[in-house]
Amino acid sequence: MTELAIRRAAPADAAILAANNRAMALETEGKELDTAATLRGAAALIADEGKGFYLVAERAGEVVGQLMVTYEWSDWRNATYWWIQSVYVSPVARRGGVFRALYRRVQEMAADAGDVCGIRLYVETANARAQATYAALGMRRSHYELYELDLAFRSS
């Protein structure tokens, strides 16, 4: 099997990132996202590192996985949490260590940054496979539950 390369996303990756985000939303939440909006969103994040960054996993020059990191300031710790979001691994590459490699790179980058107090993510409550993967990587379930007011996807 060809070696996996992990790198930061570049502007040329915006279209594949957006397509993967749409595929992930449809697969995990049954939501069909707007093509133009997802393309603008991926491009905006790539252009503004203050928002966060994407990492992509490539095999033989093809993007087979991705994740996005955004930031949350913690006044309790005077440091930043990195939130992993928009995780997607192409179906043919699943169970092949792609997420593990992406996650390990995030860990390395967070340690090198010096001001990161933790790495967090949220997961669908019914996604037992993902939860087992995160636990196997050393992450633990938080005592927090997520509440939201979704202004973008209001029911009609």
C-alpha positions as CSV (number, residue, x, y, z in Angstrom):
1,M,0.0,0.0,0.0
2,T,1.3,3.5,-0.9
3,E,2.5,5.6,2.0
4,L,0.1,8.1,3.6
5,A,1.2,11.8,3.5
6,I,-0.3,14.3,5.9
7,R,-0.2,18.0,5.1
8,R,-2.0,21.3,5.6
9,A,-4.6,22.1,3.0
10,A,-3.8,24.6,0.3
11,P,-6.2,26.8,-1.7
12,A,-6.3,24.2,-4.5
13,D,-7.8,21.7,-2.0
14,A,-11.0,23.7,-1.4
15,A,-13.1,21.9,-3.9
16,I,-12.3,18.4,-2.6
17,L,-12.7,19.5,1.1
18,A,-16.1,21.0,0.3
19,A,-17.2,17.9,-1.5
20,N,-16.0,15.7,1.4
21,N,-17.8,18.0,3.8
22,R,-21.0,17.5,1.8
23,A,-20.6,13.8,1.7
24,M,-20.0,13.7,5.5
25,A,-23.1,15.8,6.3
26,L,-25.2,13.6,4.1
27,E,-23.8,10.4,5.5
28,T,-23.9,11.3,9.2
29,E,-26.8,13.7,9.5
30,G,-28.8,13.3,6.3
31,K,-28.2,16.9,5.4
32,E,-27.7,18.1,1.9
33,L,-25.4,21.1,2.1
34,D,-25.2,23.9,-0.5
35,T,-22.3,23.4,-2.9
36,A,-21.4,27.0,-3.2
37,A,-21.6,27.7,0.5
38,T,-19.4,24.7,1.4
39,L,-16.8,25.8,-1.2
40,R,-16.8,29.3,0.1
41,G,-16.5,28.0,3.7
42,A,-13.5,25.7,2.9
43,A,-11.8,28.5,1.0
44,A,-12.4,31.0,3.8
45,L,-10.8,28.7,6.4
46,I,-7.8,28.0,4.2
47,A,-7.4,31.7,3.6
48,D,-7.6,32.7,7.3
49,E,-5.6,30.7,9.8
50,G,-7.2,32.7,12.6
51,K,-10.3,30.6,12.0
52,G,-8.4,27.3,12.0
53,F,-6.8,24.9,9.5
54,Y,-7.5,21.8,7.6
55,L,-5.2,18.8,7.4
56,V,-5.4,16.4,4.5
57,A,-4.2,12.8,4.1
58,E,-3.0,11.8,0.7
59,R,-2.2,8.5,-0.8
60,A,-0.6,8.4,-4.2
61,G,-1.5,12.0,-4.7
62,E,-5.2,11.6,-3.9
63,V,-6.9,13.1,-0.9
64,V,-8.3,10.1,1.1
65,G,-9.1,11.9,4.4
66,Q,-9.3,15.3,6.1
67,L,-10.1,17.0,9.3
68,M,-10.5,20.6,10.4
69,V,-9.2,22.2,13.5
70,T,-10.8,25.3,15.0
71,Y,-9.9,27.2,18.2
72,E,-11.7,27.8,21.5
73,W,-10.1,30.2,24.0
74,S,-10.2,29.0,27.7
75,D,-10.1,31.7,30.2
76,W,-9.9,29.0,32.9
77,R,-6.6,27.8,31.5
78,N,-5.3,30.9,29.7
79,A,-4.8,28.6,26.7
80,T,-6.5,27.3,23.7
81,Y,-8.5,24.1,23.0
82,W,-8.2,22.7,19.5
83,W,-11.5,21.3,18.2
84,I,-11.4,18.6,15.6
85,Q,-14.3,18.9,13.1
86,S,-15.2,18.0,9.6
87,V,-13.6,14.6,9.8
88,Y,-13.9,12.6,6.6
89,V,-12.2,9.5,5.3
90,S,-13.2,8.2,1.9
91,P,-15.1,4.9,2.1
92,V,-12.3,2.9,0.3
93,A,-9.7,4.2,2.8
94,R,-11.6,3.6,6.0
95,R,-10.2,1.3,8.7
96,G,-6.7,1.9,7.1
97,G,-5.2,4.2,9.7
98,V,-6.1,7.5,7.9
99,F,-7.8,9.1,10.9
100,R,-5.1,7.8,13.2
101,A,-2.4,9.5,11.1
102,L,-4.3,12.8,10.9
103,Y,-5.0,12.7,14.7
104,R,-1.3,12.0,15.5
105,R,-0.3,15.0,13.4
106,V,-2.8,17.2,15.3
107,Q,-1.3,16.0,18.5
108,E,2.2,16.8,17.3
109,M,1.2,20.3,16.1
110,A,-0.6,21.0,19.4
111,A,2.4,20.1,21.4
112,D,4.6,22.2,19.2
113,A,2.3,25.2,19.5
114,G,2.9,25.6,23.2
115,D,-0.4,27.2,24.1
116,V,-2.8,24.4,23.5
117,C,-4.4,22.9,26.6
118,G,-6.4,20.2,25.0
119,I,-7.9,18.6,21.9
120,R,-11.6,18.1,21.7
121,L,-14.2,16.8,19.3
122,Y,-17.8,15.9,19.2
123,V,-19.3,12.7,17.9
124,E,-22.7,11.5,16.9
125,T,-24.2,9.7,19.9
126,A,-25.0,6.6,17.8
127,N,-21.6,6.3,16.1
128,A,-20.1,3.6,18.3
129,R,-17.3,2.8,15.8
130,A,-16.0,6.4,15.9
131,Q,-16.3,6.5,19.7
132,A,-14.3,3.3,20.0
133,T,-11.6,4.8,17.6
134,Y,-11.3,8.0,19.7
135,A,-11.1,6.0,22.9
136,A,-8.4,3.8,21.4
137,L,-6.4,6.9,20.6
138,G,-6.5,8.0,24.2
139,M,-9.4,10.4,24.1
140,R,-12.0,10.2,26.9
141,R,-15.6,11.0,27.0
142,S,-16.2,14.5,28.5
143,H,-18.7,15.2,31.2
144,Y,-20.3,17.9,29.0
145,E,-23.2,17.5,26.7
146,L,-23.7,19.6,23.6
147,Y,-26.6,21.9,23.2
148,E,-27.2,24.2,20.2
149,L,-29.4,26.7,18.6
150,D,-28.9,25.9,14.9
151,L,-29.7,29.1,13.0
152,A,-28.5,27.9,9.6
153,F,-30.7,24.7,9.4
154,R,-34.0,25.8,10.8
155,S,-36.9,23.5,10.2
156,S,-39.7,24.9,7.9
